[in-house]
């Protein structure tokens, strides 16, 4: 998929949003990324999606848990790691038919609902949550590439949240260009943003044991234990050097409920006092202070 010309025409321009300076377009370069997609119980996944406009994407009777980790090495806001835990979804007044939205994205609003998005730096939280509404918070993360595997671990408050490890492909030479839609809940609104990636990828499809997902006992991810995550992934992928552009266009809708909400959702108070710090918390396994901007599980 081609990067929109509107974004390419911004080359050489600048922006200052919420105190964060950006050289446009907002991009990353030479950043390794891993991906793993696991079958889950679609009906149980439905309970984790807010409002009534997004629905689990179904491959036959299964939903999909999408785990992706990017070690951002060249960006407008410095180096950081981002660990995304998401549920593949569609958007519309009704659930989409099985399988078809995986092939035809636009008619069904196909994307992923980002359930949790820990990152390693404060400035990434400030920008990702305050501007695009993503559920970012600072956590203990690592990203390890060796000869046989690629892995990342996510700890919070001294506890394991999640660890993902995939077998490293023998080669990563297949060119790709792709776009993705991310949905998230923030300020009582459903937020939608877009990202575009290019690079070369190595992929493993339907290979038993090609990924190992470990879910810890931290309460933030307790709800994921109800999804019946299957141990073998549908596919895994590794991109040694991803180059991406985050679209400056985003959309939002009110999240609605059957009854008036009893409590206020997380709002702008969680970002207004954040600074532009690029210092990372210590990697997993090393004691550190509690995350400076904790958030209750969705």
LUMGU-759652 format. One line per 8 residues: for each residue z, x, y of C-alpha. Coordinates in Angstrom, 1 decimal. Layout:
Z,X,Y  ...
***
This chain:
0.0,0.0,0.0  -1.0,1.3,3.4  1.6,2.0,6.1  1.1,-0.6,8.9  -1.0,0.8,11.7  1.6,-0.5,14.2  4.1,2.0,12.8  1.6,4.9,12.7
0.8,4.2,16.4  4.4,4.8,17.3  4.1,8.5,16.5  5.3,10.6,19.4  7.4,7.8,20.9  11.3,7.6,21.0  14.0,5.0,20.9  17.7,4.8,21.6
19.5,2.0,19.6  23.3,1.5,19.6  23.6,5.1,20.8  21.5,6.5,18.0  18.4,8.5,19.1  15.3,8.0,17.0  11.9,9.8,17.0  9.5,7.2,16.0
8.5,6.1,13.4  11.9,6.2,11.7  11.1,8.3,8.7  12.2,10.7,5.9  10.4,13.6,4.2  10.8,15.8,1.2  13.6,13.6,-0.2  14.1,13.4,-4.0
14.7,9.9,-5.3  15.7,8.4,-8.7  15.2,4.8,-9.9  16.4,2.9,-12.9  15.9,-0.8,-13.6  18.1,-2.6,-16.2  17.8,-6.1,-17.7  20.7,-8.5,-16.7
21.7,-12.1,-17.2  19.7,-13.9,-14.5  22.0,-17.0,-14.4  25.0,-14.8,-13.8  23.1,-12.8,-11.2  22.4,-16.0,-9.3  26.1,-16.4,-8.5  26.0,-13.1,-6.6
23.2,-14.1,-4.2  24.2,-15.7,-0.9  23.1,-19.1,0.5  20.3,-21.1,-1.1  17.1,-19.1,-0.1  17.1,-16.1,-2.5  16.9,-16.3,-6.2  16.9,-13.8,-9.1
13.5,-12.5,-10.0  13.1,-13.4,-13.7  11.1,-11.5,-16.3  11.1,-14.2,-19.0  14.9,-15.1,-19.2  16.2,-11.8,-17.8  17.0,-10.7,-14.3  16.9,-7.1,-13.1
19.5,-4.7,-11.7  17.9,-2.0,-9.6  19.7,1.3,-9.1  18.1,3.8,-6.7  19.5,6.9,-5.2  17.8,9.0,-2.5  18.9,12.4,-1.3  17.6,12.2,2.2
17.0,15.8,3.3  14.8,15.3,6.4  15.5,12.3,8.6  16.1,11.4,12.3  19.8,11.1,11.6  20.4,14.2,9.5  20.9,14.7,5.8  22.7,12.1,3.6
22.8,10.5,0.2  22.2,6.8,-0.3  23.2,5.0,-3.5  21.6,1.5,-3.7  22.8,-1.2,-6.2  20.6,-4.3,-6.0  19.4,-7.4,-7.8  15.6,-8.0,-7.8
15.0,-11.3,-6.1  12.5,-13.8,-4.5  12.9,-15.9,-1.4  12.0,-19.5,-1.0  13.2,-23.1,-1.1  13.0,-23.0,-4.9  13.3,-20.3,-7.7  9.9,-18.7,-8.4
8.3,-18.8,-11.8  9.0,-16.0,-14.3  7.1,-12.7,-14.1  4.5,-13.8,-11.5  6.5,-12.6,-8.4  6.6,-9.1,-9.9  2.8,-9.0,-9.7  2.3,-11.0,-6.5
5.0,-10.0,-4.0  4.1,-11.6,-0.7  3.7,-15.3,-1.8  7.2,-15.3,-3.3  9.0,-13.0,-0.9  9.7,-10.6,-3.7  12.3,-7.9,-2.9  15.8,-6.8,-3.8
19.1,-8.1,-2.6  21.3,-5.1,-1.9  24.7,-5.8,-3.4  26.2,-2.5,-2.3  24.9,0.6,-0.4  27.3,3.5,-0.1  26.1,6.5,1.9  27.6,9.9,2.6
27.7,10.0,6.4  29.1,7.9,9.3  25.9,7.8,11.3  24.0,6.3,8.4  26.5,3.5,8.2  26.3,2.9,11.9  22.5,2.7,11.9  21.9,1.0,8.6
24.5,-1.7,9.0  24.4,-2.3,12.8  20.6,-2.3,13.1  19.2,-3.5,9.8  22.3,-5.3,8.4  22.5,-3.3,5.2  25.9,-3.2,3.5  26.5,0.5,4.1
29.8,2.2,3.9  30.9,5.8,3.5  31.8,7.0,0.0  32.0,10.0,-2.2  28.5,10.7,-3.5  26.6,13.5,-5.2  23.0,14.1,-6.3  22.3,16.5,-9.1
19.0,17.7,-10.4  18.8,20.0,-13.4  16.1,20.9,-16.0  16.7,17.8,-18.1  18.3,15.1,-16.0  18.7,13.7,-12.6  22.1,12.0,-11.8  24.3,10.6,-9.0
27.9,9.5,-9.0  29.6,7.1,-6.6  33.4,7.2,-6.1  35.5,5.4,-3.6  39.3,5.6,-2.9  39.6,8.2,-5.7  38.1,5.8,-8.3  34.7,5.8,-10.1
32.5,3.0,-9.0  29.2,3.9,-10.7  27.4,6.8,-12.2  23.6,6.9,-13.0  21.8,9.5,-15.0  18.2,9.5,-16.0  16.1,11.8,-18.2  14.0,14.0,-15.9
10.3,13.4,-16.6  8.3,16.3,-17.9  6.1,16.0,-14.9  5.9,14.0,-11.7  2.3,14.1,-10.6  1.2,10.5,-10.4  0.5,9.7,-6.7  1.9,6.4,-5.4
2.2,4.5,-2.2  4.5,1.5,-2.2  6.4,-0.9,0.1  9.6,-2.8,-0.6  11.6,-5.6,1.0  15.3,-5.3,1.2  17.6,-8.4,1.6  21.2,-8.1,2.6
24.1,-10.2,3.9  25.8,-9.3,7.2  27.4,-11.3,10.1  26.8,-14.5,8.1  23.1,-13.9,8.1  20.5,-13.0,5.5  18.8,-9.9,6.7  15.3,-8.7,5.6
14.0,-5.2,6.2  11.0,-3.2,5.0  10.5,0.3,3.8  7.3,2.2,2.9  7.2,5.3,0.5  4.6,7.8,-0.5  4.8,10.7,-3.0  4.3,11.7,-6.6
6.3,10.2,-9.3  7.2,10.6,-13.0  7.8,7.4,-14.8  9.3,6.4,-18.2  8.7,2.8,-19.4  10.7,1.0,-22.1  12.1,4.3,-23.5  15.4,3.7,-25.2
18.2,5.8,-23.9  16.2,7.2,-21.0  19.1,6.3,-18.6  22.9,6.1,-18.8  24.7,3.7,-16.4  28.4,3.9,-16.2  30.3,1.2,-14.3  33.8,2.2,-13.2
36.9,0.0,-12.6  36.9,0.0,-8.8  37.3,-3.7,-7.6  34.3,-3.4,-5.3  31.9,-3.6,-8.2  34.0,-5.8,-10.5  31.5,-8.7,-10.2  28.8,-6.6,-11.8
30.7,-6.6,-15.0  29.8,-10.2,-15.4  26.0,-9.5,-15.4  25.8,-8.3,-19.0  23.9,-5.2,-18.0  21.8,-4.0,-21.0  22.2,-0.3,-21.8  18.5,0.5,-22.1
16.4,0.4,-18.9  13.0,-1.3,-18.5  11.9,1.8,-16.7  13.1,4.9,-14.8  11.3,7.0,-12.2  11.9,10.3,-10.4  10.2,11.3,-7.1  10.8,15.0,-6.4
9.7,14.6,-2.7  9.5,11.1,-1.3  8.1,10.6,2.2  9.1,7.2,3.7  9.0,5.1,6.8  11.6,2.4,7.6  10.0,-0.4,9.5  11.5,-1.2,12.9
10.7,-4.9,12.3  13.4,-7.0,10.5  14.0,-10.7,10.0  17.1,-12.8,9.7  18.3,-16.3,8.7  21.6,-18.0,8.7  23.4,-18.1,5.3  24.3,-21.7,4.6
27.0,-23.1,2.4  27.7,-26.5,0.8  31.0,-26.7,2.7  32.2,-25.1,6.0  33.1,-21.5,5.3  36.9,-20.9,5.2  36.8,-17.4,6.5  34.6,-15.3,8.7
32.2,-12.8,7.1  32.1,-9.1,8.0  30.7,-8.7,11.4  29.9,-6.3,14.2  33.6,-5.3,14.4  32.9,-3.1,11.4  30.3,-0.9,13.3  31.1,-1.0,17.0
33.6,1.9,16.8  31.6,4.1,14.5  30.3,7.4,15.8  27.4,9.7,15.0  29.1,11.9,12.5  27.0,13.7,10.0  29.9,15.2,8.0  30.0,14.0,4.4
33.0,13.0,2.4  33.8,15.4,-0.4  31.7,14.9,-3.6  33.1,12.8,-6.5  36.1,14.1,-8.3  37.6,15.8,-5.2  40.5,13.8,-3.5  39.6,12.5,0.0
41.0,10.0,2.5  40.2,6.4,2.1  36.8,5.4,3.3  37.0,4.9,7.1  35.2,1.6,7.0  36.2,-0.2,3.8  34.6,-3.5,2.9  35.8,-6.1,0.4
33.5,-6.7,-2.5  30.7,-9.2,-1.7
***
